[in-house]
Amino acid sequence: MKLLRGYILPALMILIGVGLIVRTIFGGGGPVAIGIILGVLFVAAGAGRLYVERSLL
């Protein structure tokens, strides 16, 4: 269970964020489009969770 919560879910959050960014760019969204903003937030949250999980080891 720790593997799922510690590594897989944050990695999925990063992938979802990247997907949102790519989808928004290909859809013609600008730099302040909601897809870009949410994508960056998802990537930051996933990376933050990975960082905290690794620093606690």
Buried (B, 14 or more C-beta within 10 A) or exposed (E): EEEEEBBEBBBEBBEBBBEBBEEBBEEEBEEEBEBBBBBBEBBEBBBEBBEEBEEEE
